[in-house]
Amino acid sequence: MVPLVFTVLAWTTGALLAPAASGTVNRMAIWTAQYLLGNGTHVVLTFLLFAVHRDVLTAEPRQPRQVLLGSLGMLAVGALLFSLYYVDATGYGYVVGVLFNVFGLHHILSQCKGFWALHTLRGFQAGLAAPTPLERRLQLAFVPLMLTLVLVRLFFVAESSLPGDTPYLDIHQGTPLPHGALAVLLTVWLGYFGLLFRTLLRSGSASGPKVLYLLTVAVATGLTLVAPAWGNVMLPGLHGLEYYLLSARMLEPREGDSPSRVGRAWVWPLMVLSMLPLLALGVVHLVIAGPAHGTVSAAATDLKSHVVLRGLTTLSLAVVLAHYFSDALIYRFRLPSIRRVMLRRLGFAS
């Protein structure tokens, strides 16, 4: 609920100010979701988890090598982005916009699906009925369907009904679909969540927390469709806070762990310390360029002379990509060895 309340308060503040100021309020809210609520800063927590609990990294025999090679590959992508910025800053902005919105959104939605599954598991352990076949099918459809709806909205539908208006993410992709196309996207969104909640409430297999969580996800995705500038506050903010809580739970020592591992009292301080460099980078961006973009991928032209800052920014982008890649490996619950280790770290093991 925190990202929702924060988004509403920021929107109200922006609405009460002059139009020129309200845009700054939105950009500052996006910056806050990125750095304080954790959408951009949480990415180092995956590697902190590897350092504290090696079993997460080694749950599957080939996984350490895959993570290493994938992370090195992402550093190479970062080096290419660094070079592209100085060759063609506009092209850099377009590439970064596509790359991080497509993969970032897929990452966010996949985590929502994972939390949905954990709510189902917790309900089953508490004695609730197993999910119905229809709920399982809807869960499988969640990521590809919501990803398609939101990406079409961001890249291909005019942001407003004003003549000549561009999509929210304008990369010179040509004439956009009219703003009226949003009605079609919302109809599909409403049909999906309407069917989902009807299925949940009739099945007797849904706990109150599970329904509340899915309602929050429905609001976040719906807001992104209706008002992308504000959905870009709530949905990433939700993702960052989720990952904070997920990481804190997984970093906790479990029965059978070595006594030398990090104690429970040190979990949050260690998380904060590990994220401080990215937060400091965000503050530097804010001071130099203002909340023009509010993300680690900011491509403001007045940063062009700051070679060291640009290098650190590009390194942070590589860390984000490495985080996407690593998470896609360590949360493959379909593999028994990974499922056993990860459920134990999450506190779900019997």
Secondary structure as UniProt FT lines:
FT   HELIX           2..16
FT   HELIX           19..35
FT   TURN            39..41
FT   HELIX           42..44
FT   HELIX           45..52
FT   HELIX           54..57
FT   TURN            61..62
FT   HELIX           63..87
FT   HELIX           89..125
FT   TURN            126..127
FT   HELIX           133..156
FT   STRAND          157..158
FT   TURN            163..164
FT   TURN            179..180
FT   HELIX           181..203
FT   HELIX           208..226
FT   HELIX           228..251
FT   TURN            255..256
FT   TURN            259..260
FT   HELIX           264..266
FT   HELIX           267..289
FT   TURN            296..297
FT   HELIX           301..303
FT   TURN            304..305
FT   HELIX           307..330
FT   TURN            333..334
FT   HELIX           336..346
//
